[in-house]
Amino acid sequence: MTVGLAVGVANAWLDALGNASNYTAPTAFYVKLHTGDPGAAGTSNAATETTRQQASFSAASAGAMTTDAAITWTNVSTTETYSHVSFWSASTAGTFLGSDDLAVAKAVTAGDTFTIAVGDLDLAITAIAA
């Protein structure tokens, strides 16, 4: 399984911390749907619904943050089952930031609306000194 932080992002963070190099943060955060594990590059098992939706987050606290608005795909294009998401720096092309699996896979029918509810997408760094 290859879900998690993209290697390029992890390396850039580490270089910024340990080698005093600058990290350029993305100006936006987009979510793309997948029907299986997106893989190490975020491009495997892409859903037929290709629209990436922008996500916004609350301020980070204790090494974690959560979405502060719903992420919605209206009138999805195809009947399929979403099981994973990938994260990107742009609505098309851009930099792959990472991926995750959904807590529960969701079957949709063409024309449905699929929503990730407020607070249902969390980003966390779990090795936090306490």
C-alpha positions in Angstrom: 0.0 0.0 0.0 1.4 3.4 -1.0 -1.0 5.9 0.6 0.6 8.7 2.6 2.8 11.7 2.1 4.4 12.1 -1.3 8.2 11.3 -1.2 9.0 14.7 -2.9 7.0 16.6 -0.2 8.7 14.7 2.6 12.1 15.3 1.2 11.4 19.0 0.7 10.2 19.3 4.3 13.3 17.5 5.6 15.7 19.6 3.5 14.0 22.7 4.8 14.4 21.6 8.4 17.9 20.0 8.2 19.6 21.7 5.3 18.2 25.3 5.6 16.7 25.1 2.1 13.5 26.9 1.3 10.2 25.0 1.1 7.7 26.5 -1.2 4.2 25.6 0.0 1.4 25.0 -2.5 -1.0 27.9 -2.9 -4.0 25.6 -2.8 -4.9 22.0 -1.9 -7.0 19.9 -4.3 -8.6 16.5 -3.8 -9.0 13.9 -6.6 -11.1 10.7 -6.4 -9.8 7.2 -7.0 -11.3 3.7 -7.3 -8.2 2.1 -5.7 -4.8 2.9 -4.3 -3.4 6.0 -6.2 0.1 4.6 -6.0 3.4 6.4 -5.3 2.8 9.1 -8.0 -0.9 9.6 -7.3 -2.0 8.6 -10.8 -3.1 4.9 -10.4 -6.8 3.9 -10.3 -8.1 7.4 -11.1 -11.9 7.7 -10.9 -13.7 8.6 -14.2 -14.9 11.7 -12.3 -11.7 13.7 -13.0 -12.6 17.0 -11.4 -10.4 18.0 -8.5 -12.1 19.9 -5.7 -10.3 22.5 -3.6 -10.2 21.8 0.2 -9.7 24.3 3.0 -8.6 23.5 6.5 -8.8 24.8 10.0 -5.5 26.0 11.7 -3.2 23.2 12.7 -3.1 22.2 16.3 -1.2 19.4 18.1 0.2 18.2 14.7 -3.2 17.9 13.0 -5.7 19.8 11.0 -9.2 19.1 9.5 -11.3 20.4 6.7 -13.5 23.4 7.6 -15.9 23.0 4.7 -17.5 20.2 2.8 -15.8 18.9 -0.4 -18.4 18.1 -3.0 -18.6 16.6 -6.4 -22.0 17.4 -8.0 -23.5 15.2 -10.8 -20.6 12.6 -10.9 -20.0 11.4 -14.4 -19.9 7.6 -14.0 -21.2 4.8 -11.8 -18.2 3.5 -9.8 -16.9 3.0 -6.2 -14.6 5.6 -4.6 -12.1 4.1 -2.2 -9.2 6.5 -2.1 -8.3 10.2 -2.6 -5.1 11.9 -3.8 -4.0 15.4 -3.0 -2.6 18.0 -5.5 -1.3 21.5 -5.6 -3.5 22.5 -8.6 -6.9 21.8 -10.2 -5.1 20.2 -13.2 -1.5 19.0 -13.4 0.4 20.4 -10.4 2.4 18.5 -7.7 1.3 15.3 -6.1 1.2 15.9 -2.4 0.0 12.6 -1.0 -3.0 10.2 -0.8 -5.2 8.3 1.6 -7.9 5.7 1.7 -11.5 6.6 2.6 -12.8 5.2 5.9 -15.5 3.4 3.9 -15.6 2.9 0.1 -18.6 4.7 -1.4 -20.5 3.4 -4.5 -22.0 6.2 -6.6 -24.3 6.2 -9.6 -23.8 8.6 -12.5 -25.6 11.9 -11.6 -25.1 11.5 -7.8 -23.5 14.0 -5.6 -20.5 12.7 -3.5 -19.4 14.7 -0.5 -16.6 14.5 2.0 -18.3 16.2 5.0 -16.8 19.0 7.1 -14.1 17.5 9.4 -14.0 14.2 7.6 -10.6 14.9 5.9 -7.8 15.2 8.4 -4.1 15.8 7.8 -1.7 14.9 10.7 1.9 14.4 11.5 1.8 11.7 14.1 5.3 11.7 15.6 4.8 14.7 17.8 6.9 15.2 20.9 4.7 15.7 23.9 
